[in-house]
């Protein structure tokens, strides 16, 4: 039997997934690493930790599965997006990586908007947000000029890991699209953006396709991982592109709802002609010559985790959701907005904060739980509405993550989204997408679509209920009003937050 390995380099841990030619998961291993937060709003990691922990996960995977090392034919990657890794001329790391959830770059975002104007959206297809890579580059350039003068090239997290494993520099299109330096439609580094900020194209790594073979394991990396130097290594993709691939979002009309710490609505786009005016992200897909539009709720699953940890400590999520199922839709007039970390789509507002609206003496813990999951789902609907208002038809949505582990929540998604919601047989997320990129790169399949037919199965579907759809349609405008009504109040409360 032959195998591929998908490596998902996340924010808190790395996961390695072993998959055979039939798409069966034959093993998995993970290792965690710390977050470095030297100041409020700062979020960094030591890149060498990614390498050390990935090698450890690979060794564990090979040992625990009991396979022959030579049976692994390919490796590919999924990675946390946007994180800045700076290398000097000897390709040594110059500083800790600045991660996607670092918020120190608001000033640099405004500078980018001022300098590029309308060109920013027309070329990069995305607004300037603190999470993206270019603002981080400008921050280092302005605050650490002596260090920046030594920088010869930048990489994103999974690209640094791939470089250390193979000795080859490169970045795939789906991850490059999140840098604000890529001409997304033209699939090239933008000369206009580079020139505007005095950056040479040599500062950017070579662009590669997600299924492109970029090399093989270096001898020392093969030895440390328990694999062989014959293993082919492929470009890989951004975590959301790989998550979409691993869920089979590989054709027109296919849409994904992913509820993890954050929440994502992601829809496949055939070409770059779709224009959402920057209201949602627009990135290159891991699927060749394809794209995806994506809206983000910053505190999706984390809103439910916060509620449980704060008000229902010691109660499992299953118990919490079972209680919510006893409460009618609409939580007896209680609304929640999940703005605990600010919001991304559709507001891009770092100052807004969450609210419970409509509390009265009848409301119990079960009502609050239901209101929280309804509020998270209403927030995700806002991204769906942006896509629909641009003429996109969304009738079926594949649901993954924590929101797909509850029958109550799956039916709620169907009713609030007014669409069929599908649950997968075996959900492995971005790691499975990375494994599929390796399988397609090895030509086990003629396309990622064919690979998905073998690797991905649908377990159940949930249809919208007419009565519930009407109730949620009536509540939805009230949910949206909460943002408008509390925006000014939250800005005034800002100075009182420690």
N, C-alpha and C positions, 0 to 999 in steps of 0.2 A: 504494500500500500504506500502511496505517495501523499505528502502533506504540504500545506502552506501554513505560515504563521502570520497572523495579523497582530501588530503591536499598536495599542492605543495609549499614547503619551498624554495623560490627562493633567489637570491642575494639581491634584493631590496624590495621584498614584499612576503607575504604568501597569497595563494589563496585556498579557500575551495569550493569544488564542490559537490553539492547534486545530486545524480543520482538514479533513481528508477530501478526496476528489468527489465524493458524493455529497459534500456539504455538511457532514456530521461533525459536530464538535467533539474532539477526542481528548481534550485537556485544556486547562487554563491555569494561569499563575499570575499573581500580582504582587507588586511591591510599592510601598508608599514612600514619600519624601516630604520634607518640611517646606512650608511657605515662610519667606523672610519678609517681615513687615517693620522696617526700621523707623518709619514715621506713619502717622495717620494718612491713609490714602495711598500709601506705597505698597506694592506687592511684587516681590522678586523671588527668584530661585537660582540656585547654583547649577549651571548646565551640566557639570560633570556628575551631579547626582542622578540626572536622567540616564546617563550612560551606565553608571555603576548599577543602578537599580534595574535597568532594562536587561543587562547581562545576567543579573541575579535571577530575574524572572524567567529568562530563557533557559538558564541552567536547570532551574526547578521544573520547568515545563518538560524538558527533555528527560530528566531523571524520573519524574513522577509518572509520565506516560509510558515509559519503558520502550520507546521507539528507537530504531536505529537512527543515528544522526544523519546518515546519508539519505534517509527517506524524506527529509525536509528539503523541498526543491525551491521554495521561494519565500521571501519575507517582504511585507510592505507595512505601511505606517498610516495611522491616523494621529493627528496632533492638535493640542490646544492652539488656537489661532492667535495671531497678532504679536506674540511675545518677541521682544527684541534681544537678539544675541549678537554682540559685536566681536569680530575677530581681527587680530593684527595681521601683519604681512606673513608671519609664520603660521597663521591660522590658529593662534592661541586665543582663548577667551580673555577679553579685556576687563569685564565687570560682570556682576550678576545680571541675569536676564531680567528685563522689566516685562511683567506679564500683562495679559489682556485685561485683568480686573484692577489694574493700577490707574488711579484717577488724578495723577499730579499734572496732567498736560492740558488743562483747560485753556490756559493762555496760548499755548502752541496751536490748539485747534482754531482759535479765533484768528491767529496769524495766517493759518492756511486758508481760511475762508476769505480773508481780506486780500491775500495775494492772488488766489486763483479765481475767485468769484464763481461765475456760472460754469467755468471750465472744470471745476472740481467734479460736479455731478456728470457732466457730459463725457468726461474721460474715465474717471474712476468709478462712476455710478453709485457712489456712496458719500454721505456727508462726513465731515470731520468730527469724529468722536474720540474721547479719551482712550478708548480701548485699542484703537488702530495703531499701526506701527510707525508711520511717518511722524506723528506728534511726539512719539518717544525718541525718535532719532533727533528731532529738533531740540528736545529737552536736553539730551546729552550734549549736543553741539553747543548749546547756550550755557549750560551749568557745569559741564566737565570738558572744557575745550581742549585741554592738554591731552586728556585721555582720547577724546574723539579724533584728534589729529593722528593718532596711531592706528585708527580703524581702517582696514582695507576692504572689508566686506561685511554685510550683515546676513544673518540667517534667522529663520523662525525655529521654534523648539524642536519639532520632529526632524527638521532638516539638519540641525546640528547633530542629533543622534545618528541620522543616516550617514552624515559625513564621518563621524567617528568610527562607524562600523565599516565603511567602505573606502574612506580617504577621498571621496568625490563630493565636490560642492554642487548644490543645485537646489531648486525650489519648484514645486509643482504649481500649476496655474490656480488651482482652487485655494491654496493657502496664500499665494501671491496677491490674489484679489482682495485680501483683507489688509493690505499694507498701505493703501492709498497712493501707491506708486505705480500700479499696473493700469495700462489701457485695457480695460476688461474686454471690450468688444474686439480690439485689435490683437489681444493676446501677446502683448509686448510691454516691456518697461516703458513708461511714458516719458519721452524726451522733454515734453512741456513741463511736467511736474518736476522732473530731475533738475532741469535748468532753472526753474523758479526758485529752488532752494540750494543751488550751488552744489548739487550732487552729481558725481560722474557715474555713468552706466556701469563702470567696472566695480562700483560699490555694491551693485546688485548681483546675486548669483545667477548662473545659467538657469533658464526656465526649462522644465521637463514636464512630460505628460505623466499623469498619475499611474498609468500602467506601463510606463517606460522602464526598461532595465537600465539601472544607473551603475551597476557594478556587482561585485561579489564581496563576501566577507574577507576582511584582512586576516592574515594568519593568526595574529594575536587575539583578534576579536572572535574568530572561530573557536580558538582554544578556550577562551574565557566563557563562551556561551554554550559550549558543548555541541556545536554544530560543525559543519565542514566548510572549506573554502569554495566549494562548488555551489553553495546556496546563492541563487540570484536575488538581488535586492532591487525593489521597484520604487518608483517615485513617491507613491502614497498621496494622501490628501488631507485637507482640513477636517477637523472633527465633524462639523456639520455635513460636509460633502460625503464623508465616509458613513455617517449615520444615515443619510439619505440612501446611499448605495446599499447599506446593510438592511434597509427596510424595503428595498425594491423600488424606490422613487427614481425611476429611470426612463420615464416616458411622459408625453404630453398629458396634462390633466391629473397627474398623480401628485398628491399632497401629503405631507407628514405633520403630525402633531407630536412633539417630544416634550414630556414633562419630567424634568430632572430638577436640579437646584434652580436653574432658570427654565423658561419654557420657550419653545420654538415652534413656529408655523413655517414650513418650508415647502415651496411649490416648484416643480420642474418647469424650466423654460427652454423651448427649442432654440431660440436665437436671442440676440441682444437687442431686438427691436422694442421689447416691452419697456414702457417708461412709467415708473412709479414715482417720479419726481423726488427721489431720495426718502420717501416715506417708509420704505422697507429696504433692507440690504439687498444688493444684487451682485452675486458672485459667480465665478466660473465653477462648474460642476466637476466632479471627478470623472464623469462620463465625458468622453471626447467631444469637443465642440458643442457642449451644452452648458446651461446656466441654471441658477435657481434664485428665486426671490425668497426673502426670509424676514419675518418679524420676530421680535424677541420680547418676552416678559422677563424682567430681571429676577424677580423673586416669585417663582412659581412654586415648585416643591419646597423651597426654603420657607415660604410663607406658612405652609402646613407644618413643617418641622418646628418653626418658631412658635406657632400656636400650641403644638403639643408640648414642647419643652417648657413653655412659660405657664400654661394653664392646665395641662393634663399630663404632668410628669408621671412616668411609670406605666402609661397606657400605650399599648401597641397601636400602630397605624390601622391594623385590621379592626381592632375594637373601636377606634375613633370613627372610622368610616361606617362601621355597622350601626353606630349610634346615629350618624348623619342620615342613614337610610330610613330611620323612623320619623324623620321630619319632612313635611311636604316641600315640594319645589318652591323656591322663593324664600325659604327659611322663615316663614311667617313675618315677612316684611323687614328682614335684616339683611343689609348689604355690606360687603367688604371689598375694599380696593387694595390690591397686593403691591402697594408702592413702598414696601419696607426698605428697599435699596434705591429709591428713585425709580424712574421708568425709562425704557428704551423706545418701544413702539406702542402707540404712535406719537408719544409726546417728547421723547429725548429730553427729559427733565430730571436733573440730578437733585433738585431741591424738594420735589414732591414727596410726600410720605403717606403711609397707609391710613385707612379709616374704617371703623365700623359705624354704619349709619342706620338709625331706626331701632336702637336697643330699647326694650321695655322689660317690665317685670316678668313677663311670660317666658322670656328667652332663657334657655338652659344651654349647657355645654354643647349638646347635640345641634342646637340651632346655629351656634357660632361655628362649629365644624363645617356644617353644610354651607354656611355663608362664605367661609374661606374657600372651599373648593369651587363654589359657584363663581366667586369673584376672580379666582385664577382663570377659570374657563371663559368668563366674560372678557378678561383682558386678552386672551388668545383670540377670541372672536374678533377683536378690533383689527388684528393683523389679517384675518380672513376677509373682513369687510373691505380693507384697502385693496386686496387682490381682486375681489369681486367687483368693486367699483371701477376697476380698470378694464373690466370686460372678461375677466378670467372665470371660467366655470369650474366650481369646486363642488362635486357631488359625493366623492368618496375620499376619506382621510384615513391613513394608516396611523394608529396611535401606538407610541412606544414610551418607555420610561415608567415612572411611578404611577402616572395617570392611567396606564394600561393594565395595572394589576388589580383594579377594582371594578367589579361589574357596575356598581353605582356610578362611578366616575366615567366609565366608558359610555353608559347610556346618557349621562348628563352631557357629555361632549356631543353626542349625536343630536340631542335636543337643542342645545345652545347653538351649535354650528349649523343646525338644520341640514345635516348630511349623513350619509352612511359612514360609520366608524368601524374600522377593521382592526382586530387584534391578531398578532402573528403567533405562529406555533412556538417558535424558539427565538427569543429576542436577545441578540448579543451586541447590538448597537454598533458604534464605530469600529470596534475590533473586528467584527464580522465583515464590515465594509472594506477594511484594510486587507483582510484575508482574500476577499473577492478580487481586489485589485491585483494581488499576486497571482491568483488563479487565472485571471484573464491575461495577465502579462506573460504567463507561461504558455498561453494558447491552449489551455485545457478547454476553453470555450471560445466561440467566435466573437462573443461580445459580453459585456457586463449584463445585458438583458438576459442572454441565454444562461449565464451563470446564476442570476437571480432565480430563474425558473427551477434550478436544481437545488440551490442553497436555501431558499426562503419559501415558507409555506404559511398560508392564512388559516387561523384557528377558528375565528368567529367573527360575525359582523353584527352591528347594532344599528337599527333603523330609527330615525326620528319619530317621535310620537306627536301626532297633531295637536293634542291638547296641551302637552308640555311645551311644544314649540311656540304656541301662541302665548303662554304665560311668560316664557323667557323673552319673547320678542317685546312684550309689554314692559318687562323689567329692564331690558338692556339700555334704553335711552336714559333711565333713571341712574343706572350704574355709570354711564358716561358723564352725566351731570355732576357726579361727585367730584371728578377731577376739576372741572371748571369752577365749582363752588368752593373748593378747598385750596386751590393753587396759591392765591394771594396770602391766605392764612398761613400756609406752610412756609412760605418765604419769610414771613414775619417771625415765625417760630425758630427759624434757623439759628439766630444768635444765642438762643437759650439751650441749644444742644451741645453737650460737652464732647 
